[in-house]
Amino acid sequence: MWETKIPPWLYSRIFVSWKRVNREVEVLEKVFKKFGAKRLIELGCGVGRQGYLMYKKGFEILLTDVADWRFGVARNLPFRKYDVLRGGDIGVFDGGYALGLMIIFTYRDMVKALKNVKKLIVEGGPFVFDYNFTTYNEPREVNVKVRGRNYRALLKRETVEPIVGGVLYKYRIEVVDDEGNIVGVEDTAYPVYNKEVIMSAIRESGWKIETIIWAKWDPIKYLYTLSKHEADSAFIVLKNLVE
Ligand SMILES: C[S@@+](CC[C@H](N)C(=O)[O-])C[C@H]1O[C@@H](n2cnc3c(N)ncnc32)[C@H](O)[C@@H]1O
């Protein structure tokens, strides 16, 4: 199971730059406007920056995550703890989205999560999630400055093992301060499936694909660039059609 022991104030600076978040929110904004969806739920919001920008753009957002580790401005937004693998009644929304969430799940959990999310979205409404079909998506080294101090996030180890339909990607990132102290560790793993497997999980969970917005993942800048052609990553837009 994916987990991080990098504190939120550092995690947000290293992995969730406003530049990255802006890119993702531009995609979400277009999709939800097209659907006329205003009341949205975000699953696995993490530090909450995407939700904050969506709120600034005028959407009504409920942030959710299995744990509340929101940081900074996102702490002022409505939030509920919600485990997408357990499901449960949390309301019905015009649309929903999850970034960096489906990627951490095994096939079975992905199907479970997609089925649970289906119950949270109105009939005909959209659910958007991103998926990265490649393995080497953790940055080798990232330098950030926080309150006058330098921090370096270093990829210390990574391994890739074959599994059915893809690979299991294991890695260890250590964040060190300017005195060499380790101030955060992310030592974890997640499966990376190929496109066919993801399409199969979508079918099995009963969602219909509305559209696929292709993107290229830049592991150095740690953000997406949209692509006109099929690429290593995608924002997958699903529509909740009742069979
Ligand atoms: C890789 S982080 C992505 C965070 C954020 N969405 C982003 O794009 O930066 C995965 C997030 O999923 C959350 N998460 C893990 N398992 C979950 C579950 N079963 N239900 C809801 N959220 C979960 C974690 O707490 C974490 O915030």
Ligand as a Chemical Component Dictionary entry (heavy atoms), coordinates in Angstrom:
data_LIG
# 
_chem_comp.id                   LIG 
_chem_comp.type                 NON-POLYMER 
_chem_comp.pdbx_formal_charge   0 
_chem_comp.three_letter_code    LIG 
# 
loop_
_chem_comp_atom.comp_id 
_chem_comp_atom.atom_id 
_chem_comp_atom.alt_atom_id 
_chem_comp_atom.type_symbol 
_chem_comp_atom.charge 
_chem_comp_atom.model_Cartn_x 
_chem_comp_atom.model_Cartn_y 
_chem_comp_atom.model_Cartn_z 
_chem_comp_atom.pdbx_ordinal 
LIG C1  C1  C 0  -0.058 9.810  -4.409 1  
LIG S1  S1  S 1  -1.083 10.657 -3.268 2  
LIG C2  C2  C 0  -1.889 11.837 -4.327 3  
LIG C3  C3  C 0  -2.382 13.032 -3.549 4  
LIG C4  C4  C 0  -3.000 14.172 -4.389 5  
LIG N1  N1  N 0  -4.243 13.799 -5.010 6  
LIG C5  C5  C 0  -2.032 14.682 -5.433 7  
LIG O1  O1  O 0  -2.353 14.611 -6.634 8  
LIG O2  O2  O -1 -0.978 15.195 -5.065 9  
LIG C6  C6  C 0  -2.375 9.469  -2.967 10 
LIG C7  C7  C 0  -3.454 9.955  -2.006 11 
LIG O3  O3  O 0  -4.473 8.958  -1.880 12 
LIG C8  C8  C 0  -4.873 8.853  -0.528 13 
LIG N2  N2  N 0  -5.453 7.517  -0.339 14 
LIG C9  C9  C 0  -4.816 6.323  -0.227 15 
LIG N3  N3  N 0  -5.688 5.319  -0.082 16 
LIG C10 C10 C 0  -6.919 5.879  -0.107 17 
LIG C11 C11 C 0  -8.234 5.353  0.018  18 
LIG N4  N4  N 0  -8.440 4.043  0.188  19 
LIG N5  N5  N 0  -9.286 6.211  -0.047 20 
LIG C12 C12 C 0  -9.066 7.539  -0.211 21 
LIG N6  N6  N 0  -7.847 8.096  -0.340 22 
LIG C13 C13 C 0  -6.785 7.271  -0.280 23 
LIG C14 C14 C 0  -3.600 9.117  0.252  24 
LIG O4  O4  O 0  -3.865 9.496  1.583  25 
LIG C15 C15 C 0  -2.977 10.232 -0.593 26 
LIG O5  O5  O 0  -3.441 11.487 -0.178 27 
# 
loop_
_chem_comp_bond.comp_id 
_chem_comp_bond.atom_id_1 
_chem_comp_bond.atom_id_2 
_chem_comp_bond.value_order 
_chem_comp_bond.pdbx_ordinal 
LIG C1  S1  SING 1  
LIG S1  C2  SING 2  
LIG S1  C6  SING 3  
LIG C2  C3  SING 4  
LIG C3  C4  SING 5  
LIG C4  N1  SING 6  
LIG C4  C5  SING 7  
LIG C5  O1  DOUB 8  
LIG C5  O2  SING 9  
LIG C6  C7  SING 10 
LIG C7  O3  SING 11 
LIG C7  C15 SING 12 
LIG O3  C8  SING 13 
LIG C8  N2  SING 14 
LIG C8  C14 SING 15 
LIG N2  C9  SING 16 
LIG N2  C13 SING 17 
LIG C9  N3  DOUB 18 
LIG N3  C10 SING 19 
LIG C10 C11 SING 20 
LIG C10 C13 DOUB 21 
LIG C11 N4  SING 22 
LIG C11 N5  DOUB 23 
LIG N5  C12 SING 24 
LIG C12 N6  DOUB 25 
LIG N6  C13 SING 26 
LIG C14 O4  SING 27 
LIG C14 C15 SING 28 
LIG C15 O5  SING 29 
# 
